[in-house]
């Protein structure tokens, strides 16, 4: 780690930092979004979904000709479609709750199936979600099933009450992605990752023996401290938090269908997150940890991994402490 205090002429010994981290997320197959929105129990007014990711990964279907039923045990094959090629995954499932002979049903395009007995459905699932669930004892570890991020957007209405679910159905870019996928990637599915990002404020303080601060700048430092104490952290409007979180995510991932913020972030010219400059925040870090799920997320720019983290400096003046330098 680099010693950032070796030869310093820093103006301030107090700097504020902001972390926006992925607090909650839900993956939904695009075609299931409407039905999901009617039963959503994850997001609410206190825990809003206001940033979403449009994702793509290969279709997974069940091969109806592979199904073999022997008592309460079933064997079947799932097909992973990959640019004209096919991968086959064999599964064995025990349905011990069955009270009579099992019956299998699935219709074209074979992306949904059920096993039933005389009392009703015992198992109904999409092959694509079943492969990622706990019912599969040995989860299928293949990069083919990781999610490529195509677009990142926000859903924040003028009254602050609209959620991602309200906007997605009619969003122009999302509709364009659906159309392009049908014609250019017919062997892929479009997924939506609904997310909630939470804020954590941080304060860096160097001792007076390390940094000598002028009387005038000391007043500015005191204002920063008072703001943090009075507001239990950095006080920023929800609208602006969503704006700069979306912008940072787009800059980091550079998804194929995003244009704004792809080349320039952060910038003091963007009034959509001007409060960060008004509060003289030194840097913003975005963090996404999806290690709870089997699959990883990626774009062509980033690695395929569960944990993504990136710091952006709002102020990079030479007389300000640069935390990024410490890790070079």
C-alpha angles and dihedrals in degrees: 000000000000119000103239092184097056097101108000136166095177119167097210135035092193121068131168125218135189130213121194109190134182104259102172137359142176129197116215129179106242094237090054096050096098094051091043092054090060093056102032109144098164104069126051141148091289093043104032127185105223106146122056137183124215108214139185133206136153120288117254119205136173119247103228092196091060096059115116122178122197113170108303093341123093131189122196143156128234119206121217109205114214120172096309093323126099135216120197125212118190119211134187118198132184116213099189094168092068113123096187142009114322122242124201123209132181133147132200127315082034095217092127130044142169138204114205141176129196091286097053142268116353097175128015119169150141112249090227093059097036091061089060097045134096091249087077102074095197103040111215108253107203130133089221088078097051118110123251113208111230102169141004120204142163133229111205117140126208090262093046093239104098118101134203090263091059094053105037099074093063103026109133097216093046090052089050090052090052091052094046090048092053092052103031103027106027091156092060135079127221115229131187123217109201112201146186119203122200130203130238121183123209134190126204117202125182120196122256089247090063102043126027108210124197120240091249094050090045088065090055090050090052090052090054091050093048091049092052093047097044094047099036088242135344112339110217128156116257091239093056093044090056090046097054094038090055091045093050092047091051092048092049100044100028094204118207097247100042121096109165117080091007094118106021124045131170105024130161087217092070105091090187089083100022092131089075089061092041090057091043092233109185100211146350125220123196120199132186120184114179097162090125089075128064097235132067131221128228150149130210087267099051136053122261101254146124098240121058122175133166136170123213122191118222090189120036100168113148092237092059126084110263109207089185089065091059091065098046 
